[in-house]
Amino acid sequence: MYLSIDIPIFRGIIKLMKYVLTFVLLMTLGYSYSLYKTSAPKEVPYPEGFRYWTHIKTAIIKNKKIPQHGFHHIYANTLAMKGYKEGKFPEGSVIVFDVLQDTTNSRGDVEEGMRRLTDVMVKNHSYDSTGGWGFEEFKGDSKLERAVMSSSVKKCFNCHATKKDNDFVFSTFRN
């Protein structure tokens, strides 16, 4: 024999607890699903507004024999800045390599010309075969015209693999 309490307030509390437990279970399942690694990595998006992110460094490659000659500006989003400071880049880090032509004006000064390409690295667990990084290159000023194909991604990663100790990133941030 057991004690049965049939008071309306207890029925309401028990009903509320069922809803709360159901909600918690659904949220836990949703979160677990979001962590599940998919077999097909997401397409790397164009990094809107990257020129307003933290500027990491600039270099000028003058040798015209090098395919990516010109001005090289590197930008990092807030999460990537954490990676630059701590040495391990968190999920959601985005690093942009903005390459512009170098031109010489009538006074002999070197100036930026047209954008040649925008390289993008995105840290996301779905890119597990390339160290957790997705790679893309956008042509000129285009936000849609992509230059990196599936075979090129391996070439990007093979080069970046030499920097495995720095989470596959070449650049460093200087205060």
Stockholm file with secondary structure:
# STOCKHOLM 1.0

chainA/1-175         MYLSIDIPIFRGIIKLMKYVLTFVLLMTLGYSYSLYKTSAPKEVPYPEGFRYWTHIKTAIIKNKKIPQHGFHHIYANTLAMKGYKEGKFPEGSVIVFDVLQDTTNSRGDVEEGMRRLTDVMVKNHSYDSTGGWGFEEFKGDSKLERAVMSSSVKKCFNCHATKKDNDFVFSTFRN
#=GR chainA/1-175 SS CCCCCCCHHHHHHHHHHHHHHHHHHHHHHHHHHHHSCCSSCCCCCCCTTGGGSEEEEEEEECCTTSTTCEEEEEEECHHHHHHHHHSSCCTTCEEEEEEEEEEECTTSCEEEEEEEEEEEEEECGGGGGGTTEEEEEEETTCSSCBCCCHHHHHHHHHHHGGGGGGTTCCCCCCC
#=GC SS_cons         CCCCCCCHHHHHHHHHHHHHHHHHHHHHHHHHHHHSCCSSCCCCCCCTTGGGSEEEEEEEECCTTSTTCEEEEEEECHHHHHHHHHSSCCTTCEEEEEEEEEEECTTSCEEEEEEEEEEEEEECGGGGGGTTEEEEEEETTCSSCBCCCHHHHHHHHHHHGGGGGGTTCCCCCCC
//
